[in-house]
Amino acid sequence: MTKKKISGREMLFQICMIILFVVLFIICFYPFYYIFIASISNPQSVTSTSIRFLPIQPTLSNFRKVLELNGIWRSFIVSLARTVIGTMVTLLFTSMLAFTLTQKELPCRKFFYRFAVVSMYINAGLIPWYLTMRSLHLKDSFLVYILPTALSAYCLVLVKTYIESIPTALEESARIDGAGYFSIYWKIILPVCMPILAAVIVFTAVGQWNSWTDNLLLVDDNNLRTLQLTLLEYLNRANNIASQARTGGAVVDGSNITPFTLRMTITMVVTLPILIVYPFMQKYFIKGIMIGAVKG
């Protein structure tokens, strides 16, 4: 078999594409890499105007000092709980509704599906949402993190599309064996839908972990404060915290941390949990998105 000869113009095009993608990769990757090296560098050696490629006098003391901030661990547990529980609740209700909407025996199923899709484009606004949450007695309740996101219209579209791509012979054979709707959903549909469910888990978990506006507007109890809002307040008070640290204040013990380093370290603390989980879900995430997008 003879190899196809690449012309000079094609070679030039490929070289230009490689250079372009390398430049784009550096532009996208370097800001995060800079945050990382700034968070593990000596605070007195890093400034917001310096461009570095290696950490200066590497140290983990910045992370230790951020994790010693008041209320950090309590807020971390609240955020972790809302992420895990909220993701599981969204996964259960969204997949169950998606399976239900694929059943031809359901009356007006197209109307219900379109009604859910329309909700993606129409939003009543912040004030009606706030009044609705208060009327449901969700203010200062942990359920305010869970119930409003129990159903995701976007994820519903993904899961329903994926289920419709599954051969109907699987469900028909199960019905012949006497399986009911719930048995088919639980024992056949869910195991087959693992790739798209992994994509739903990633979308929902990232959204739950990063959410803080519901905490700001509806929760006054410090015991229910999420990590995002707690760190946001510390970011806004970075100058004061760094000043207290330098003078031996009670907030952070004996640190020379600067406001810039504090901001970089807090950013890493917020980002690391998602970065740790995502590689384990990436294979299923990509597969689910690709297969779920085949039918529309």
N, C-alpha and C positions, 0 to 999 in steps of 0.2 A: 504494500500500500504506500503510495507516494504522498508525502506531506504537501499540503497546500502552501504555496509560496505567498508570503505576506508582502503586499506592495509597500512602497515607501510611505504613501499617504495613510494607509491603514496603520502602519507602525507608528507614524507621527501622532495619529489620532489616539492610539492606545497609550502612548507615553503621556500625552496631554491629559487623558482621563485619569491615569494613575497619579499624576502630579496634582490634579484637581481634587481627587478623593483624599489624598494624603493631607493636603492643605485643609480640607473640610474636617477631616478627622482631628487634626491638631487644634483647629478653631473650637471644635465641640468638646474635645477631651481636656485641653489644657486648663480651662477655668476650674473644672472640678479637681484636677490634679494639683493646681496651685492652692486650692482651699485645703487639700489634704496635707501638702508639705508645710503650709503655714500653720496648720493645727498641731503639727508634731515638731515644730521648730522652736528654738529659744525665742520667747516673746520680744526680747529687746533687740533681736537681730532681724526681725521681719517687719516690713512696713507695707502699706497698701500701694505704694508707688514702685516697689521693687519687683523685678521679674526674676524668678528663680526656677531652676530645674531640679535642684536637690535640696533637701531640708538642711537647715543650719543648726548644728548642735542638737541632733534629734532627742526628743524627750516626750514622755507620755504624761508629764505632770499637768499639762493643760487640760487633758481629759479628766484627770483625777480632780482637778479644781472645779471643773464644770459639774461633774457628778456629785460634788459636795455642796452644790447650791441648794438652798432650802426648797423642799417640795419636789425635787427632781424625780426621785424614785417613786413617790406616790403617784405623780403624774404619768410616769412611764408605765406603771401597772394599769392605770385607768386607760391609757391609750392602747396598750396591748390587749386589754380585755375587750374594748370596743372594736378593735380590729378583728380579733378572732371571732367573737360572738356575732358581730355585725356581718362579717363575711359569710359565716355559716348560715345565718338567717336569710341573707340575700340569696345565697346559692340555693337553699332549699325552696323558698317561695318562687323565685324566678324560674328555676328548672321545672317545678311542679306546674306553674301556669303555662310555661312554654309547651310542655307535654300535653296539657289539657287542650290548648288551642290547636294542636295538630290532629285532634280527634274529630273526624267528620260527623260523628253523632251529636256533637255539641251544637245547640241552636245558636245562631247569630255569632258564631265564632269569628267570622271576618270583621264584624262590627267591633267586638271586644278587642281584637288585635289592633285594628286601626285606631280605636280610642286610646290604646296604650301608646301607640306610635305618635299620635298627635300631642300627647303630653310632653314629648321631647322638644316640641317647638313652641309650646304655649306655657308661659310662666306668669302667675298672677302677681308676683313681686314679693318684696321682702316683708312688707307690713301684713298682707293677708297670711303669709306663711307664719309669721310670728303670732298672729292672733289665733290661727288654727292650732298651733302647738300649745298655746296657753289654754285654749278651750278643751283640748284633749288631756289637760292636766299633766303635761310632759315637762313643764318648767321645773328645774332643779330635780330632775329624775334621770337616772342612767338610761332609761328607755328612750330618751330623746336622741341618743346616739344610734339606736337600733331600729326602732319602728319606722321612722320616715324613710329609711333606705332599705326597707325589707323587700321592696320590688324595684328593679332597675329596668326601665323600658329599653335602654340600649342593649343590655345583656339579654333581655328577653328576645330581642330580634336575633341576636347571635345564636342563642340556644335553640330557638324554634327553627331557624334555618338549618342548623346542624341536624336536628332530629328529623327533619323532612328529607335529609339526604340518606338516612338509614333505610335499608331495604324493608319494605312493609312485610316481607315474609317472616321476619323475626317476630313481629307482633301477632301476625295471623297464626303462626305455629304455637305461640304461647296461649292464645285464646282457645285453640283447639284442645290444648292440654288442660283447659279449665282455669287459666290465670285471669284474675280480674285486672282492672285498670291500675290499681295501686301496686299490685305484684309486678305487672309489666314495667311500670315506671321505676320501681325500686330495684328489681332484679335484672332487668334487661336494658332499659334506656340509660340509667345512670352509669353503669359500667362502660357502656359503649361510648358515652358522651364525655369521658374523662378528659380528652384533649381540649374541648371547648369549655368545659367546667374549670379547667386549670386557667384558661384565659380570663374567665369571669372572676376567679379567685384573685388573680393579679390585679385586674382593674379595680375590684371592690376593696381589696386590702390596701392598695395605694391610696385610694380615695378616703378610706376610713382613717388611715394613719396620718394623712396630711390635713384632715379637716380640723378647723378650729372656730369657724364662725358660729356654729351652733352652741359651742361652749361659751363664746363671748356674749351672745345675745340671750341665752336661755338658762344658763347655769351660773349661780352665784356661790354655790357651795364649793369651798376649796378642796374638799375631799373628792369631788368629781371633776376637778380641773385636769385637762388633757396636757400631754407633753408639749404639743405644738404651741398652745396658748401660753404655757408657763415659760417656754424658751423665747417666745416672741416678746414677752414682757421683760425678760432678762436682756434681750437684744436692744430694746428701747432704753434700758438702763445700763448699757454696757460701760459708759464712762463712769457712772457712779460706782458700779461694782468693781471695776478695775482700780478706782481710787481707794475704795475701802480695802481692797486686797493689798495694795502697796503700803497702806498705813496700818496693816494688821487688824483689819475689821473682822467682825464676827461672821460675815457671809461666807468668805473664803479664807482659809487659814494660810497665812504667810506666803503669798504669791506675788510675783512681779508681773502678772499677766496684764497685757494691754487691751484696750477696747477692741482693736483690730483682731488680735489673736483670739479674744473671747468670741467674737462674731464668727470667725472661721471655725473654731472648735464646736460651737453650738450648731452650726450648719452641718458639720460632719456627724454629730451625735444624732441629729434628726434623719440624716440620709442613710447612715450605715445599716440600720435594720432592714430596709427595703433592698439595699444592694446585696445583703447576705442571702436573703430569701430568693430573689429573682433568678439567679443562675440555676437553682434547682427546678424552677418552673418554666424556664425558657423553652425547652424542647416542646413541651405540651402547649405552651402559649402560642408559639409560631405555627405549630401544626393545627391547632384549633382555629386560629384566625384564618388560615389559608383554606381549610376545608369548609368552615362555616360561611365563607364568602362565595362559594361556588354557585349556590342558588340564591335568588333574591326575592 
